[in-house]
Amino acid sequence: MIGGLVLAAGEGRRFGGAKLAAELEGAALLDRAVSAMLGVPAVERVLVVLGAHAEEVAARADLAAVETLVCECWRDGISASLAAGVGELAEAEAIVITLGDQPFVTAQVIAAIVDRLDDRRPAARATYAGRPGHPVLIKRALFAQVRSLRGDQGARDLLAGAGLREIECGGVGRDDDIDTPEDLEAARRQFAVMG
């Protein structure tokens, strides 16, 4: 089984509140990440990890087709929500991880990473013009190490040390973060251009 993990627990400090509940294209920002993950048939179980503003985000986002988990220790940083999600999906052969505030990561990008599951390396990640980004795929061999991470950093150093496959995805998506209201406005303009 391949699990899909959408990390959506952050406080949104620079945004000024519950950014994942903010409207983008007539839906909550988080809905873009959830829809992209649900759009990959190989991903059999999708989990969204909520944290700060969990009630507000859950009320505005369409989470009916996914499982949710509230990470009570979200203040400990992204590693806490990552560990919580990996723990919940521990029976998976592999987990593909995206971030809830990256609306330009498409199902096509996620599928490109999942397609590398047969690679002998324990992890794969998308790159954009050579810059590492999301989604990231980790195999079961790394789950315990990922769950032991601490602080407000993801698994970048762990993945680099484990030996991962990098897949260039700049031609099929972008991993721009929505961190501020200005970022959201720029994303709205971009989607309007894309039609």
Secondary structure, 3 states (H helix, E strand, C coil): CEEEEEEECCCCCCCCCCHHHCEECCEEHHHHHHHHHHCCCCCCEEEEEECCCHHHHHHHCCCCCCEEEECCCHHHCHHHHHHHHHHHCCCCCEEEEEECCCCCCCHHHHHHHHHHHHCCCCEEEEEECCEEEEEEEEEHHHHHHHHCCCCCCCCHHHHHHHCEEEEECCCCCCCCCCCCHHHHHHHHHHHHHHC
